[in-house]
């Protein structure tokens, strides 16, 4: 048996339709096998709170071994996992094809799928995952929704904390009455026919967050692409299913994958590339969907045709070249490389994107922000999320940069929250933005 592996990680399809997947005795045996290996290695101690919780349980056991840990305490480890994939992608030496066959995030996902099948995911948690429905309703009354969710609202936030277990101090995404799809329909771009990239076509998968919460990312992307000669269409066939994945509702995610893949295949047939506006959604389309529905040809084709925004722009610069007109930005840029962007295994594309801006001084931050999607806003998780995100926050603050950006809009909110909580000198920024928004600013768009 070799120690560790130098081979590229390989992920296996999730056998969630197999009854054995939900066999609790077999799940417990696999948890103990994996936890015993993790206990003997401990390389992941500083990634998230799952591993310190696991090691504390083992160290406090009577024989300081996994065998002494009660199975009911395993849930503490599972509950702390944000499915960031960093242990699988960057730390663990025993991922497949190593014989130990460790995929810690997907083991946590299996545990949650068993919980979901047993009806242990609460009504409130399930309602929070209905991002498309919630977004449509909130967009209709955006000023009221934003008033109600503001952390300064001492009337509604305590009620939300009591009923929905959403921590009263956790900042929540804001909603826009004029969603991305509405703005895009009202403001068609002018394609720069003289740009080197003229002739390329891309459909922008708006994502629920990009459509209802941060339409500026999509509008900036479309403006930059139009200036570079790329024809774009913006569509939102539905949520990628990441919120449901977090809670183990694998049937719902798989059904959503099949529906969206069928709709986007129409655009692939017309010669369009697919660009996902949020890193987590790009990860779902590229990697998670094919593992959940491995026999679906449309999903496989979509996974091979999907790009992250920064990845697409860097490729455009290399293969065709970029349109002229970018001007330097005042101050350097600290770019947070989001976990779900790093998990796509395409390199630090956001940093490469920003280096395309003239005279750009770029500092990369490769630490988790700690938010974990809907995980980080819950009452019991919010303090942990702040703790996990502290290294990234401190690195951003020490950078001295005039701009701080993140590939993940949820991470951006969490990082800004952490920066606001720092004592002493703080970066004078109003918002942690997306890298493509800085490129749009450099172009003067």
N, C-alpha and C positions, 0 to 999 in steps of 0.2 A: 504493500500500500504506500503510494507516494505521499509526501507531506505537501499539501497545497497543490495548486494547479496553475500552469502558465497558459492554459488554453482559454479561448473566448467563452464567456458564459453562454449556456444554452438553456432556454426555458421550455418546459414540457407543457403540452396542452392540459388544461384543467378538466379532469374527468368528473365534472359536477353532475352529469346525468347518471353516473354509476351509483347504485344504492350503497356500495361500500364506502363511497365518499362521505356518507353521512353516518356511518357506523361509529358510534362514540367510543367503543372499546379500541377499535383500530386507530381512530384519531388520537386517543390518549397514548397509545403505544408509540405512534409516530412523533407526537409532541415530546415524549420522554427521550426518544432516540435523538432528535434534533437538539433538544435542550442540553442533553448530556455532552454533545459535541461542542455546543456553544460555551458551555461551562468550562470545558477544557481548553478553549481557545481564547475567548474574551477580547478579541480584536475590536469588537463593535461597541465597547463600553461607552464611547463618547458620541455615538450617532444619535440616539433618541433615548427615551426613558424606558423602552421595553427591556433593554439589556441590563441596565442597573437594577431594575425590578427583579429580573430573572436571577441575577447573580446574588442579590440580597436574599431572595428566597432560598437559594441553594446554601449560601453561607450560614443562614440561620437554621437550616435543617439539622436534625440531630446528628447525622453522619456527614454533613457538608457535601452531600451528593444529591442528584436529582431524585433518586429513589426515596429520599426523605421528604420531598415536597408533596403536599396534598394537591390532587388534581383540581380541586375547586379554586386553588390559588393561581392556576394557569391563566385564568381570565384577567388577572391584573396585568400580566404580560401582554396579552392580546389587546386589551383596551388601550395600551399606550402606543401601539403600532399605528403610524400614520400612512402606511403603504407608500412611503417615499421611494422605496426600492434601492436606497443607497447601500444597505448592507449587501444586497445581492450584486449590485453593479460595481462597487468600489472597494469593499472590505473583505468579504467572505472568500477564503481560499478553497472552500469545499463545495462550491456551486457546481451543477452539472456542466461538463461531463465527468467531474471527479466522482469516484465511487460512493462518497458519502452522500451525494445527491441532495444538497441542502438548498432549499428555496424558502427562506424564512418568511418573506411577505406573503407568499401564496399559501403557506401553512397557516398563517394568521387569518388569511381570507377563508380558508376551509373551515376553521373554527367558527368564524362569523356566519358562514353559510349554514352550518349546523344550528347555530343560535337562531338564525332567521327561520329556518325550517321548523324549529320548535316553538315559534311564536314569541321569542324572547326579545325581539326588537320592538320597542314601544311605539305607540301611535304618534307621539310628537316627533320622534326621530324619523319615522317614515314620512311624515308630512313635510319636514324640512328638506327632504330629498326631492320633492316635487318642484324642481327648479323652474321648469317651463311654466307650469300652472301658476306658481307663486310669482314668477316674473311678469306674466301677462296681467295678473290681477293688480300687482303693485305698480306696474307701469301706468295703469289707468288712473291711479290716484297717487302718483309719485310724490308730490309735495307732502301729502299726509303720511305716506309710508315712510318717507325719510325723516319726517318729524317724529314719528313713533319709534323709529329704531335708533335715533341719535343718542349717543351715550350721555348727553347732558339732560335728557328727558327723564326727570325723576318721577314722572307719573307712570309712564309705560314700561320702562326698562326693568324696574323691580318686579312688575307683573310678569314680564317675559321670563325673567330668571326663575320665578316660582313655578310657572306653568310649563314653559318650554325648556327649562334648564339651560338658557342662554345667558352666560355671565353678563351682568349689568355693565361691566366696564369693557367688554369686548367690542371693538368697532365692527360694524356690519357694512356690507356693500350697499351703496346707494343705488336707487333706481332712476331710470330716465323715461319720461313720457314719450320722448322721441327716440324710439329704439333704433338700433343700427339698421335694421331692414327698412324702417321708415325713412331715416335720413338718407340712406343710399338711393332709395327710389326717388326722393325729392331733389337730390343733387348729383346727377350723373356727371362723371369726370370726363375731362378732355384728354384723350390719349395722345401722348407725344410721339408722333410718327417718325421723328428724326432720332429717337433714342436707339441705342444699340440693341435693346431687348424687344424692339417692336416686332410683333408677330406672335409673341408668346401669349398664352391665355391661362388664367387661373380662376378657380371658383373658391371664394373665401367661405369656409365653414364658420359661421358667425359664433357658434357655441352659445349656450344660454347666458353665460357671464358676459361675453362680448356683445350680445344683443341687448340685454336688459340692464346691465350694470356698468359696463365700460365701453360704450359705442365709440369712444374716441380712438381706441386701439384699431378698430376696424376701419374707421374713416382715415386715420393716418396711414394704415397699410395700403388702402386703396389709392390714396393720393400719391404715395411714393411709387407704387407700381405703375400708376398711370403716367407719372412723369418719366418713368423708365420704359414706357412703351408697352406695358403689359395690360391687356384687356382683362377686366375682372367682373365677376358676378358675385353677389353676396346672397347666400342662402342659409336658412336655419330650419332644417327638417326636424330637429329635435335635439334633446340633450344627449350627450355621449354616454351617459350612464355611470360616470364616475361616482356621483353621490350614492347611487344604489349599490355600486361595487363595494364602497366602504362599509356598508351594512350587510353584505353577503347575499343580496337579492340577485343571484346570478341569472336566474331565468328572465327577469325583467331586463337586465343589461343585454343579454343575448338577443332577446326579441327586438330591443331597440337597435342593436347593431345590424341585424338583418334588414330592418326597415330603412335605416339611414343609408346603409351600403347600397341598397337597391335604388334609392333616389339619387345618390351621388354618382352611380354608375352611368346614368344618363349623361352627365357632364364629362365623364371620362371618355365616353363614346364620341363626344364632340371635340376631343383633343385638349381638354382642360386639365391642368394640374389641380390638386386639392391642397389648400393651405388652411390649417387649423389656427385660429387666432389665440388659443390658450394652450400652453404647453401640456397640461394634464389631458386635454382633449386630444391633442396630437398623439400622446402616448397611448391613449385608449384605441384610437384608430389604427395605429401602427402595430401595436404589440398585444394589448389585452384582448381585443376582439378576436384576432385569429387564434388565440389560445382558448377562448371560450367556445368558438364555433369553427373548429379547424377544417371542416369539410365544405365551407361556404366559399365558392369561387369569387363571388362579388366582394366579400370581405377581404379575401386574400389579395385581390387586385387593388382594392382601395388602400390596403396597408402598404403596398408597394408604390403607390402614387401619391401618398400624403406627405406634406412638408410642414415643418414648423416655420414660422415667419422668418426668423433669423437665418435658418438653414437655407431657405429659398433665396433670400437676398444675397447671401454669400455665394451660392451657386450661380446666381445671375451675374454677379460681378466677375466670376472666374470664366464663365462660358461665353458671355456676350459683352460684358462690360457695363458700367453704370453711366447714366446720363450725367453731364457736368452740371455745375451750379451749387454744389454743397459748399458751405462756408463754415469756418471753425466755430465751435461753441465756447462760450466763456466758462472757464473752470474745467477741471478734469471730470471724469465720469467713473463712479464706482458701480459696477454691474454685478448684481446678485444672480448667480447661475442657479436657477431653480432646480430642485431635485428632479422633477418630472421632465425637465429639459435634458438634464444630464443622463437620466435613465434611457433616453432615446439613443444614446451611444453614437452621437454624431460629432462630438467635440464641443468646445466652448464657442458655439456659433454666435451667441449674443456679443461676446467680447470681440470676435472677428468682425461682426457687423459694425460695431462702434469704431473699430480701427479704420474703417473705410471713410470715416469723417475726417477731413483735413485737420492735421495737428492734434488729433485726439489723444489725450493721455488717459488710458483706461486701466483701472484697477479691478481685478476679478475677485469675487467673494464666493468661495465654494463651501459654504456651510448652510445647513437647513434653517429656514426661517421659523420652523416649528408650528406653522398653522394647521397643516394636515387637513385641508378642506373644511368640512363642517365639524371635524373633530375638535379643532382648537377653540371654538366659541363656547363649548359646553362648560358649565359651571365648574365641574371637577377637573377639566382639562386645561382651562385657560391659564392658570398659573404655571402649569407644566410647559405649555406652549411658549410662554414668555421666557422661561428658563432655557428651553432648547434653542430658542432664537437669539439668545443673548450674544453668543460669539459672533454671529453675522451682524447684529446691530452694532456691537463695539467696533468691529472691523470697518463698517461703513462710516461710523463716526470718526474714527482715527484717520480715515483716508484723506480728509481735508478736501474732498471733491465738491465741486459746485452742483453736480447732478448725481442723484442716486436712482438707479433703475433696477427693475427685476423683470425676468421673463414671465413670471407668474403674477397676475393681478391680485390674487388673494395674498400671496407672500408680500406684495408691495404694501397692502393695507397693514399687515402684521408688522412689517419692518418699520413703517411710519409710526405705528403705535409704540414700538420699542424705543425708537429714537426720541419720541415725545416724552418718554418716561425717564430718560437719562438726566442726571443732574449735571450742572456745570455747562461748559460750552457744548452747543449742539449745532449740527449743520443747519443752515438757514434755507430749508427747502419746504415748499408748500405741499409737495406730493412726491411719492416714489412712483415714477412713470415706467412705461414699457420702452425698451430700446428703440422700437420702430418710431415712437413718438419723437425721440430725439433726432432721428434721421430726417423725419418730416420737418422738424424745426430747422435743421441744418440746410435743408433745401429751400427754406422759406415758404413752405406750404401751409 
